[in-house]
Amino acid sequence: MKPFGYLRPSSVTEAVRARASHPGAYYLGGGTNLVDLMKLGVERPALLVDVSRLPLDTVTRADDGSLVVGASVRNSDLAAHPAVRADYPVLSQALLAGASGQLRNTATTGGNLLQRTRCGYFQDVTKPCNKREPGTGCPAVEGAHRDLAVLGHSENCVATHPSDMAVALAALDATVLLHGPEGERTVPLTGFHRLPGENPDQDTVVRPGELVVQVTLPPARPGARSLYRKARDRASYAFALASVAAVTEVRDGRVEYAALAFGGLAHRPWRATAAEAVLRGAPATPETFVRAADAELAAARPLRDNGFKVDLARRLAVDALTELAERAAAPA
């Protein structure tokens, strides 16, 4: 047993101050990932700063029509929120596709973004892992990597980010508000998570002491439709082998707007900008959708045992885009 301290601050400012003044301090939200990693010995905090009871648990509509989601909003509450279900169904669907009902009742918005990879080598402290101990190597490259990355990986790490919610937020152009020792700053969700490169231990661009305060969704596009599709080894409580979040606006048989993001393929939610460039202004047909998916997945570098993920992601994207196009063409 490794002892650790516990602090429950009464404000964001107090929480940030405590984290900054205590080396080895961690923020604690729902604990659904951090506590597991503490049990495994992967994380060994000296102090837990419990932010779960700070006043960050509301979902509000801003004057410009955007939706502001507090970092402590539970995943189940966010999935069921009327504004999310009506205006951002892709987000509700992604949340409901993640974890079990019990975990969704505990997991928070901020914690979901910050959860760490489920790579078996990372979670096993008897194995080397650059993400856990930089410079020790990445045995997954030649080892068990069926579930791991095909896009954006490096020789130092082939792990994937496990979040479903973050994939939907990437397609929705969400932003993340951080509060740290130097004040507040806003980061686009698409730039929040890092690719591994030379520093796979750095999952995000969050600076020391910074706390996720809220996530903001821009106003929903009139006429846009959205959808989340996920493929996994079993029907529930399993992480994605591949997933896709799609937001499209189709008019008169052409794609007026498209936003696409993949999950389960990379170290971060993968915004499919090459696919989007093919889609915009093109006919809303399966042929277009195949070309778009292929344009994005051309950058894939599958490992020995996970090449199937490329075809799986292509099929998910084409199916999702086809369904959205059919919905747009259906009589009102």
Buried (B, 14 or more C-beta within 10 A) or exposed (E): EEEBEEBBBEEBEBBBBBBBEBEEBBBBBBBBBBBBBBEEEBBEBEBBBBBBEBEBBEBEEEEEEBBBBBBBBBBBBBBBBEBBBEBBBBBBBBBBBBBEEEBBBBBBBBBBBBBBBBBBBBBBEEBEBBBBEBEEBBBBBEBEBEBBBBBBBBEBBBBBBBBBBBBBBBBBBBBBBBBBEEEEEEBBBBBBBBBBEEBBBBBBBBEEBBBBBBBBBBEBBEEBBBBBBBBBEEEEEBBBBBBBBBBBBBEEEBBBBBBBBBBBBBBBBBBBEBBBBBBBEBBBBEEBBBBBBBBBBEEBEBBEEBEEBBEBBBBBBBBBBBBBBEEBEEEE
